[in-house]
Amino acid sequence: MAFSAVTGQKQIKIRLAAEAQRRGSAAYMLSGPEGMGKRLLAEEFAKALMCTDCGPDGACGVCPNCKYFDNFTTPDVTRVYEPSETKNVKVDFIKECVVAESYLKPQFARTKTFIIDFDYLGAESQNALLKSLEEPGKDVVFILTSSNTDAVLDTVMSRVTEIKLDPYSDEELEEIVRANCPGLEDDKVRAAVYNSGRNPGKAISLAKEDSGVSIRHEINSIMTAMPSSSYIDVLEDQCGVLTGFKDDHKIIASSILMFLDDCGRLINYPDCRKINNEMDREAIEEFVAANKHITTLKLGRCTEAVNTFLRAMEVNANFDSSASAMLLRIHEELKK
Ligand SMILES: [Zn+2]
């Protein structure tokens, strides 16, 4: 990956690539609201700084240093991102792993780089960094990010070069959404962009919600067709549909479970006021009425098959074989 693989932020990418080629100690602050892509740019900038053959597009992607970077095995890049257990990064960690570390020589690259997400740094930790930011050690580059520079100490801001992320164009936002939600229909891509407030992170999450709705819809079609499907239909067509949603196995499973639960409710209480999927209520009611052979016992066995599928996914089993095993098991129960 190089800067050209990051969508948008054209001027900033040109500037960062030039800075990476120039090298020299420095401290930058990439700022902009959450979801604007600061971390992606920070990572790409750090990679360009590591690269032994950095050009106007940043990292070459093939030199050993680029490979180390991609495998997270370079000792010359330190990332300080959100801590797993506490709200903020502990000040001791900053002192040991950033301040002290910044006085050591880089091992493979010409630069030692620290990427620090300031959204997780309290005042004490920020203070601990002041001296390092003012006079970074030789060949040290600090890439800081913040989604709210009001929460960053003035003494920090006065020691860094702030780079504010630029707004994205509609075309750039559409490109980002398409890359993250392949196969999403054009009108849904445009709706996600339109409602995102020009924020790519927001646009992606809106688009993902939308693709969740389309997965549920597809699953319903598969399930309602199950009693009249043949073994071959299941293996060839229906498994193929699921493969298209491979990255969203949890949504697949929850959609099937929701369908099974709704059938159970409608079998036991045909007049029940609310089912999970009210949007498709009519189709599910018709399904239940047309398939009297389906009992809650059979539905329970289908639920077991879905849970088996979920467990298989947790241990990284092969998606295609796990999904087809699940569908065949459900078919066995629901077929006429
Ligand atoms: Zn390289």
Boltz pocket constraint, residues with backbone or C-beta under 6 A from the ligand:
constraints:
  - pocket:
      binder: B
      contacts: [[A, 47], [A, 50], [A, 51], [A, 52], [A, 53], [A, 54], [A, 59], [A, 60], [A, 61], [A, 62], [A, 63], [A, 64], [A, 65], [A, 66]]
      max_distance: 6.0
